[in-house]
Amino acid sequence: MDCKTLLPLATLFAAISCFSPAVSAQEDACQPSGGMEYICGLVNPEDLVVIPGTDWIIASSDEEGLAFYLINALNRQVQPFYTPTNAPRNHQQNLYQDCPSAPDLSNFNSHGLNIRQLSADRFRLYSVAHGARETVEVFTIETSRELPHITWNGCVFMPDGLGANSVASFSDGSLLTTVLVLPDRSYTNFLRDRENTGAVYQWTPGDERFSLLEGAELPGNNGIEVSRDETEFYVASSGLNTIVAFERSIPTRQLRTSRSLAFSPDNVRLSPDGYLLTSGMLSDEPVCGSFPEDRETIVACPRGYQVSAINPRDMDDETLFEAPANPVFSNPTIGISIRNMIWVGTFDGDKIAIRVLP
């Protein structure tokens, strides 16, 4: 990365390093490779959402004191979004009455994201949050100004002992979250044994916290998304390598299931043209061998990955592209489309990868 492009999200150390010889290795790691271009200097941008109708992308963050990254998709400039020095609040206590206060940004890690349009220039952002508390945090974003403006509104707590993975929303304010591995289960249970390790939890306005939505348990419940007409929801099973369609009114009824994909799907996002986009690591990697049974082994060996589009009407899938194993970028979690680009996030890395399509 050219040091002239560093933005306020960079730490003082990063800014100083631009003028030291050590930066050359960092710059080399940020050069295009494997058919991908990169935005560097982020901390685990696990999920990405496009603010509808704009060229702005919001990325989740594990960086201390920083809730999200705000990225201009055209010039690829990155800036901090919602920090301790810029954290406006408008607590909607009537809706989130069981949320006592705004999050502690000194101990806040954002994870799965969801965005819903409220009006021409107002949007609701939902974020799974870990750290000081296990919640889904709720924000309002306004785009009537030169830069998007974010305000915290409230939160919904997960049941004690559970951390959410992904979140999806309905127009009435109801929410769905997934739990990948319940406390009495393990990664091995869903990666090797294909056992149901996760679940879906729901919250409707007026509830104290999320509660189990029985009937949607899968091996590794990961990404989740809601259909446009809100009659269905879709869950990625990282253990079965499938996307499963459920009926909202009867979750025990699985409507459709994709074929077993060549990769372990992570997050899933409904694209503007109505397809479900998902990404994940290839199950078979010549260097790494078959898919490992624990998170540590997954992170230790970079794997190739795919981004695919799935038609929710019949669950047919199409590979948008496949990227080879690359030590500078691995552990992909999401593929989103904006203009003629696919942006890919990661649960363990310092970059966002970008594939420019024809």
C-alpha positions as CSV (number, residue, x, y, z in Angstrom):
1,M,0.0,0.0,0.0
2,D,1.3,3.4,-0.9
3,C,1.9,5.3,2.4
4,K,0.1,8.3,1.0
5,T,-3.1,6.4,1.1
6,L,-3.0,5.7,4.9
7,L,-6.1,7.0,6.6
8,P,-7.1,7.9,10.2
9,L,-7.7,4.2,11.1
10,A,-4.0,3.6,11.0
11,T,-2.3,3.6,14.4
12,L,0.6,5.9,15.1
13,F,2.9,2.9,14.8
14,A,1.6,2.2,11.3
15,A,2.1,5.7,10.3
16,I,5.7,5.8,11.5
17,S,6.4,2.5,9.9
18,C,5.8,4.1,6.5
19,F,9.1,5.8,6.8
20,S,11.1,2.8,7.9
21,P,12.7,0.1,5.7
22,A,10.5,-2.6,7.4
23,V,7.5,-1.3,5.5
24,S,8.7,-2.9,2.2
25,A,7.6,-6.3,3.3
26,Q,4.2,-5.0,4.3
27,E,3.9,-3.3,0.9
28,D,4.9,-6.5,-0.9
29,A,2.2,-8.5,1.0
30,C,-0.4,-6.0,-0.2
31,Q,0.5,-6.2,-3.9
32,P,-2.0,-7.9,-6.3
33,S,-1.5,-11.7,-6.3
34,G,-3.4,-14.8,-7.2
35,G,-5.7,-12.7,-9.4
36,M,-6.8,-10.6,-6.4
37,E,-6.2,-7.0,-5.3
38,Y,-6.1,-6.1,-1.6
39,I,-6.9,-3.4,1.0
40,C,-4.5,-3.8,3.9
41,G,-4.1,-2.7,7.5
42,L,-7.4,-4.0,8.8
43,V,-7.9,-6.5,11.7
44,N,-10.1,-9.5,10.8
45,P,-12.8,-7.9,8.6
46,E,-15.0,-11.0,9.0
47,D,-18.1,-9.6,7.4
48,L,-18.9,-6.9,4.9
49,V,-22.1,-5.1,3.8
50,V,-22.8,-2.5,1.1
51,I,-24.9,0.4,2.2
52,P,-27.6,0.0,-0.5
53,G,-27.6,2.5,-3.3
54,T,-24.2,3.8,-2.4
55,D,-20.5,3.1,-3.0
56,W,-19.9,2.6,0.8
57,I,-18.9,-0.7,2.4
58,I,-19.0,-1.4,6.1
59,A,-16.6,-4.0,7.4
60,S,-16.6,-5.6,10.9
61,S,-13.5,-5.1,13.0
62,D,-11.4,-6.8,15.7
63,E,-9.3,-3.6,16.2
64,E,-9.3,-2.3,19.7
65,G,-11.4,0.8,20.1
66,L,-12.9,0.6,16.7
67,A,-16.3,-0.9,16.0
68,F,-16.3,-0.9,12.2
69,Y,-14.4,0.2,9.1
70,L,-16.0,2.4,6.5
71,I,-14.6,1.9,3.0
72,N,-15.2,3.9,-0.2
73,A,-15.5,1.2,-2.9
74,L,-14.3,3.5,-5.7
75,N,-11.1,4.9,-4.2
76,R,-10.7,2.1,-1.6
77,Q,-10.0,4.5,1.2
78,V,-10.6,3.2,4.7
79,Q,-11.6,5.2,7.8
80,P,-12.7,4.3,11.3
81,F,-16.5,4.1,11.8
82,Y,-17.9,4.5,15.3
83,T,-15.0,5.0,17.8
84,P,-14.9,6.2,21.4
85,T,-14.3,9.8,20.1
86,N,-17.1,9.6,17.6
87,A,-19.8,7.5,19.1
88,P,-23.2,9.3,19.0
89,R,-26.1,7.5,20.8
90,N,-29.8,7.6,20.6
91,H,-31.0,4.8,22.9
92,Q,-34.4,3.6,21.7
93,Q,-35.4,2.3,25.1
94,N,-38.9,1.6,24.1
95,L,-37.7,-1.0,21.6
96,Y,-34.5,-2.2,23.3
97,Q,-35.7,-1.9,26.9
98,D,-33.5,-4.7,28.2
99,C,-30.3,-3.1,26.9
100,P,-28.8,-1.0,29.7
101,S,-26.3,1.1,27.9
102,A,-24.1,1.6,24.8
103,P,-21.3,-0.9,24.2
104,D,-17.8,-0.5,25.7
105,L,-15.7,0.2,22.7
106,S,-12.5,-0.7,24.5
107,N,-13.8,-4.3,24.6
108,F,-15.9,-4.6,21.5
109,N,-15.4,-7.0,18.5
110,S,-17.9,-6.8,15.7
111,H,-18.7,-10.0,13.8
112,G,-21.6,-10.8,11.5
113,L,-23.4,-7.8,9.9
114,N,-26.8,-7.1,8.4
115,I,-28.2,-3.9,6.9
116,R,-31.8,-3.0,6.2
117,Q,-33.0,0.1,4.3
118,L,-35.5,2.2,6.2
119,S,-35.9,5.1,3.7
120,A,-33.9,6.8,0.9
121,D,-31.0,7.7,3.1
122,R,-31.6,5.9,6.4
123,F,-30.5,2.3,7.2
124,R,-30.5,0.0,10.2
125,L,-27.2,-1.8,10.8
126,Y,-27.2,-4.9,13.0
127,S,-23.9,-6.3,14.3
128,V,-23.0,-9.4,16.2
129,A,-20.7,-8.2,19.0
130,H,-18.3,-10.1,21.3
131,G,-16.1,-8.8,24.1
132,A,-17.7,-7.1,27.1
133,R,-21.1,-8.6,26.3
134,E,-22.5,-11.1,23.8
135,T,-25.2,-9.2,21.9
136,V,-26.5,-8.0,18.6
137,E,-25.9,-4.2,18.6
138,V,-28.2,-1.9,16.6
139,F,-27.3,1.3,14.8
140,T,-28.9,3.8,12.4
141,I,-26.9,5.0,9.5
142,E,-27.7,8.2,7.5
143,T,-26.3,9.0,4.1
144,S,-27.6,12.5,3.6
145,R,-24.3,14.0,4.5
146,E,-20.9,13.8,2.7
147,L,-19.9,10.9,4.8
148,P,-22.3,8.3,6.3
149,H,-23.2,9.0,9.9
150,I,-23.8,6.2,12.5
151,T,-25.7,6.4,15.7
152,W,-26.1,3.6,18.3
153,N,-29.7,2.6,19.1
154,G,-29.7,-0.4,21.4
155,C,-28.9,-4.1,21.8
156,V,-30.3,-7.5,22.2
157,F,-28.6,-10.1,24.5
158,M,-27.8,-13.7,23.6
159,P,-28.7,-16.4,26.1
160,D,-26.1,-16.8,28.8
161,G,-23.0,-18.7,27.6
162,L,-23.7,-18.3,23.9
163,G,-22.1,-16.1,21.3
164,A,-23.8,-15.4,18.0
165,N,-22.1,-15.8,14.6
166,S,-24.3,-14.2,12.1
167,V,-27.5,-12.0,12.1
168,A,-30.4,-11.4,9.8
169,S,-33.3,-9.1,10.1
170,F,-37.0,-8.7,9.2
171,S,-38.9,-5.5,8.4
172,D,-40.8,-5.7,11.7
173,G,-37.6,-5.5,13.6
174,S,-37.4,-9.2,14.4
175,L,-34.0,-10.8,14.3
176,L,-32.4,-14.2,13.7
177,T,-28.9,-15.2,14.7
178,T,-26.9,-18.4,14.4
179,V,-24.7,-20.2,16.8
180,L,-21.9,-22.2,15.2
181,V,-21.0,-24.5,18.0
182,L,-23.1,-24.9,21.2
183,P,-21.2,-25.2,24.5
184,D,-21.4,-29.0,24.6
185,R,-20.2,-29.5,21.0
186,S,-17.0,-28.9,19.1
187,Y,-15.6,-28.1,15.7
188,T,-14.7,-31.8,15.3
189,N,-18.4,-32.7,15.8
190,F,-19.5,-30.8,12.7
191,L,-16.3,-30.9,10.5
192,R,-15.6,-34.6,10.9
193,D,-18.7,-36.2,12.3
194,R,-21.3,-34.0,10.6
195,E,-23.3,-33.8,13.8
196,N,-25.7,-30.9,14.5
197,T,-23.6,-28.5,16.6
198,G,-25.3,-25.2,16.0
199,A,-28.8,-23.6,16.0
200,V,-30.8,-20.6,15.1
201,Y,-32.1,-18.1,17.7
202,Q,-34.8,-15.5,17.3
203,W,-35.9,-12.2,18.8
204,T,-39.0,-10.2,18.3
205,P,-39.6,-6.7,19.7
206,G,-40.7,-7.1,23.3
207,D,-38.7,-10.2,24.0
208,E,-36.1,-10.0,26.8
209,R,-33.4,-11.7,24.7
210,F,-32.8,-14.2,21.9
211,S,-34.4,-17.7,22.3
212,L,-34.0,-21.0,20.5
213,L,-35.8,-21.4,17.2
214,E,-36.3,-25.2,17.3
215,G,-36.0,-27.1,14.1
216,A,-33.1,-25.3,12.4
217,E,-30.2,-27.1,13.9
218,L,-27.4,-28.1,11.5
219,P,-23.8,-29.2,11.5
220,G,-22.1,-25.8,12.0
221,N,-24.9,-23.2,11.6
222,N,-23.0,-20.2,10.1
223,G,-24.2,-17.5,7.8
224,I,-27.9,-16.6,7.7
225,E,-30.1,-14.5,5.4
226,V,-33.8,-13.7,4.9
227,S,-35.7,-13.9,1.6
228,R,-37.0,-10.6,0.1
229,D,-40.6,-11.5,0.8
230,E,-39.5,-12.6,4.3
231,T,-41.3,-16.0,4.1
232,E,-38.0,-17.9,4.1
233,F,-34.6,-17.8,5.7
234,Y,-31.3,-19.4,4.5
235,V,-28.6,-20.9,6.7
236,A,-25.1,-22.0,5.7
237,S,-24.0,-25.3,7.1
238,S,-20.2,-25.3,7.4
239,G,-20.2,-29.0,8.2
240,L,-22.3,-30.2,5.2
241,N,-21.0,-27.5,2.8
242,T,-24.6,-26.6,2.0
243,I,-27.1,-23.7,2.1
244,V,-30.5,-24.8,3.5
245,A,-33.8,-22.9,2.9
246,F,-36.2,-22.9,5.9
247,E,-39.8,-21.8,6.0
248,R,-40.1,-18.9,8.5
249,S,-43.4,-20.0,9.9
250,I,-42.4,-23.7,10.3
251,P,-38.6,-23.8,10.8
252,T,-38.7,-27.6,11.2
253,R,-39.6,-27.8,7.5
254,Q,-36.5,-27.6,5.3
255,L,-37.7,-26.3,1.9
256,R,-34.7,-26.8,-0.3
257,T,-31.0,-27.6,0.1
258,S,-28.1,-26.8,-2.2
259,R,-25.8,-29.5,-3.4
260,S,-22.6,-30.1,-1.3
261,L,-20.3,-27.3,-2.4
262,A,-16.5,-27.7,-2.9
263,F,-15.9,-25.4,0.0
264,S,-17.2,-24.8,3.6
265,P,-19.6,-21.9,3.3
266,D,-19.3,-19.2,5.9
267,N,-21.4,-16.0,5.7
268,V,-24.2,-15.6,3.1
269,R,-25.6,-12.4,1.6
270,L,-28.5,-11.7,-0.7
271,S,-27.1,-9.7,-3.6
272,P,-29.0,-6.9,-5.4
273,D,-30.0,-9.3,-8.2
274,G,-31.5,-11.8,-5.8
275,Y,-28.8,-14.4,-5.5
276,L,-27.2,-15.7,-2.3
277,L,-23.5,-15.0,-2.3
278,T,-21.2,-17.1,-0.1
279,S,-17.6,-17.9,0.2
280,G,-15.3,-20.3,2.1
281,M,-12.2,-22.4,2.1
282,L,-11.8,-25.3,-0.3
283,S,-12.4,-28.6,1.5
284,D,-9.6,-30.4,-0.4
285,E,-6.3,-28.5,-0.6
286,P,-3.3,-30.4,-2.0
287,V,-0.9,-28.8,0.4
288,C,-3.1,-28.9,3.5
289,G,-4.9,-32.2,2.8
290,S,-8.5,-32.8,3.6
291,F,-10.5,-30.3,5.7
292,P,-9.1,-30.2,9.2
293,E,-11.1,-30.8,12.4
294,D,-10.3,-27.8,14.4
295,R,-10.0,-24.0,14.0
296,E,-6.2,-23.8,14.8
297,T,-5.3,-26.2,12.0
298,I,-7.6,-24.4,9.6
299,V,-5.7,-21.1,10.3
300,A,-2.3,-22.7,10.1
301,C,-2.5,-23.8,6.4
302,P,-3.7,-21.3,3.7
303,R,-6.3,-22.8,1.5
304,G,-7.7,-21.9,-1.9
305,Y,-11.3,-20.5,-1.8
306,Q,-14.4,-19.9,-3.9
307,V,-17.1,-17.3,-4.1
308,S,-20.4,-18.7,-5.4
309,A,-23.8,-17.4,-6.3
310,I,-26.8,-19.6,-5.4
311,N,-30.3,-19.1,-6.8
312,P,-32.6,-19.3,-3.8
313,R,-35.5,-20.5,-5.9
314,D,-33.9,-23.8,-6.9
315,M,-30.6,-23.7,-4.9
316,D,-28.6,-24.1,-8.1
317,D,-25.1,-22.7,-7.7
318,E,-22.6,-21.0,-10.0
319,T,-18.9,-20.4,-9.1
320,L,-18.1,-16.7,-9.6
321,F,-14.4,-17.4,-9.2
322,E,-11.9,-19.6,-7.5
323,A,-8.7,-18.3,-6.0
324,P,-5.6,-20.4,-5.3
325,A,-4.0,-20.9,-1.9
326,N,-2.1,-17.7,-1.0
327,P,-0.1,-17.1,2.2
328,V,-1.0,-13.4,2.1
329,F,-4.8,-14.0,2.3
330,S,-6.7,-17.0,3.6
331,N,-9.7,-17.8,5.9
332,P,-12.3,-16.2,3.6
333,T,-15.8,-15.6,5.1
334,I,-17.9,-13.6,2.7
335,G,-18.2,-12.4,-0.9
336,I,-20.2,-9.3,-1.7
337,S,-20.8,-7.7,-5.0
338,I,-20.5,-4.0,-5.8
339,R,-20.2,-2.6,-9.3
340,N,-18.0,-5.0,-11.2
341,M,-16.1,-6.3,-8.1
342,I,-16.4,-9.1,-5.6
343,W,-15.0,-8.2,-2.1
344,V,-13.9,-11.0,0.2
345,G,-13.6,-10.8,4.0
346,T,-11.6,-13.0,6.4
347,F,-12.0,-14.2,10.0
348,D,-8.2,-14.2,10.5
349,G,-6.2,-11.7,8.5
350,D,-5.3,-8.1,7.8
351,K,-6.8,-7.6,4.4
352,I,-9.9,-7.5,2.2
353,A,-9.4,-9.3,-1.1
354,I,-11.0,-7.9,-4.3
355,R,-11.6,-9.6,-7.6
356,V,-12.4,-7.3,-10.5
357,L,-14.7,-9.1,-12.8
358,P,-14.9,-8.6,-16.6
